[in-house]
Amino acid sequence: MVFKWRARRMRLRLGLGCYRVGPLWLWKALLVFVAIAFAGQLLGVIYNKSLQQDRLRSLFSSDSQGLSLGSCRSHSHVMFLKTHKTASSTVLNILYRYGEEKDLRFALPLGYQFGYPLPFNAHRVKGYRGPRVAEFSIMGNHMRFNKPEVGKVMPDDTFYFSILRDPVALAESSYAYYKVVAPAFKKAKGLGDFADNPLKYYDPRLRNNHYARNLLSFDFGLDHNANFSTTLAQRGEVAIRHAFKLILVSEYFDESMILLRHALCWPLDAVVSFSLNARQQKPSKGSSWVDKAAAAQPPAMALTDNQRQKLREWNALDWHLYQAFNRSFWDEVDRFGRARMDQEVVLLQTRRKLLAKACLRDGGRPVEASRIRNKAIRPFQSGLVKILGYELQPGLDNATRQACLRMIRPEIQYKDLLDARQFRRAAPPACPGLGSLCEERPLLPTQDRRAGSGGRREDGGGGEGLGRESVIS
């Protein structure tokens, strides 16, 4: 009896008396309710996450691939002449992605470019054993064009195309990236100083000075040092028209991608891309990254209108090519249909925004290489400006992450990946980790070779000679 009385007093002290907490069945009901609520919340989180991942997967597997292409047959044999400083790295990424997804065979260089700046030779292709011995589907790394030798590697039905850029904008980009390796640029105080008197600094006999004059003509295999004449310029234009089925214009990149997709009969997503190798400009009103086309140039690259005109005269052969193929480009757009083009450009830009939102951090804006946590996708640094890259969104499922990664993988790293897959038994690169600085590229004794460390690499397109693609990349 005493024991029961003490137990009752203990329950009262602990607040367990029935008159304080209610009947036991109420507590059981409350516990069941809490458990159900917690389970529902947990299932909701799981469901929402699953729904988000399904939405991302459906984004990449969407059937909305743009307006109908009709009954055309897609091209799987493609040769892209990767010109310097023309957004060519972004174009090459498109070719890399398509070829990888379709399991096509790439014509890859032994190093990172096809013996540039020497004219292309078929034996510079890794795995080449003679004409028609092995079939290659896609070729797009840097070269100085040489059609007879390219013809030994690529099939007869290959689709040839390339891309041009306004020579003044190209000169600005070339100066920014090749300042330390082109003697003509290295001697000048600034691009304006060079434009005022290029002959004071330019010596055609010096290595890498081809970056300082008529660089487009040089890449197309033409004589870039010849004195300008209308006859000579037209002869070069005819040679390009004969060799190439389509010439794109980097200033109208989206329109170019629409023409390319229809020429190749590829789905819309095949030509959706993020701008690779964009360069950082000086901050403007609190912005750390300025739109490439509108950004103010650094002092060393500032030009007056008169100096711009002098650069057009200095690069007269390129200026002729740009004007001629710019006209041809818009003739092609007119044949395609302006209204139809506007409609497809909107679709392309909408897809780009959707994929950027799904794939990229920081609202899809490029970021400095040092801010990219994954060192394997840091862009190589070159010249007077910082080259920007991208960060992937966290928490992506593996399939979505791989699809997003393909779109932002820098050119050098992508080439290494394709090389390793295509030549699984081959020996490792002669200089692993050096990216485009391996093999043909000229180096300075004190040059830092590490990607993302302020070192030097070519072309804004990931391997163009010494740096990376520039403002338009």
Secondary structure as GFF3:
##gff-version 3
##sequence-region A 1 473
A	DSSP	alpha_helix	2	13	.	.	.	ID=ss1
A	DSSP	alpha_helix	18	21	.	.	.	ID=ss2
A	DSSP	alpha_helix	24	60	.	.	.	ID=ss3
A	DSSP	beta_strand	78	81	.	.	.	ID=ss4
A	DSSP	alpha_helix	88	101	.	.	.	ID=ss5
A	DSSP	beta_strand	106	107	.	.	.	ID=ss6
A	DSSP	three_ten_helix	122	124	.	.	.	ID=ss7
A	DSSP	beta_strand	138	139	.	.	.	ID=ss8
A	DSSP	alpha_helix	147	153	.	.	.	ID=ss9
A	DSSP	beta_strand	159	164	.	.	.	ID=ss10
A	DSSP	alpha_helix	167	178	.	.	.	ID=ss11
A	DSSP	alpha_helix	183	187	.	.	.	ID=ss12
A	DSSP	alpha_helix	191	196	.	.	.	ID=ss13
A	DSSP	three_ten_helix	198	200	.	.	.	ID=ss14
A	DSSP	three_ten_helix	209	212	.	.	.	ID=ss15
A	DSSP	alpha_helix	215	219	.	.	.	ID=ss16
A	DSSP	alpha_helix	230	243	.	.	.	ID=ss17
A	DSSP	beta_strand	246	249	.	.	.	ID=ss18
A	DSSP	three_ten_helix	250	252	.	.	.	ID=ss19
A	DSSP	alpha_helix	253	264	.	.	.	ID=ss20
A	DSSP	alpha_helix	268	271	.	.	.	ID=ss21
A	DSSP	three_ten_helix	299	301	.	.	.	ID=ss22
A	DSSP	alpha_helix	305	314	.	.	.	ID=ss23
A	DSSP	alpha_helix	316	336	.	.	.	ID=ss24
A	DSSP	alpha_helix	338	359	.	.	.	ID=ss25
A	DSSP	three_ten_helix	362	364	.	.	.	ID=ss26
A	DSSP	beta_strand	367	368	.	.	.	ID=ss27
A	DSSP	three_ten_helix	369	371	.	.	.	ID=ss28
A	DSSP	three_ten_helix	375	377	.	.	.	ID=ss29
A	DSSP	beta_strand	388	389	.	.	.	ID=ss30
A	DSSP	alpha_helix	398	408	.	.	.	ID=ss31
A	DSSP	alpha_helix	411	422	.	.	.	ID=ss32
A	DSSP	three_ten_helix	435	437	.	.	.	ID=ss33
A	DSSP	beta_strand	457	458	.	.	.	ID=ss34
A	DSSP	beta_strand	465	466	.	.	.	ID=ss35
###
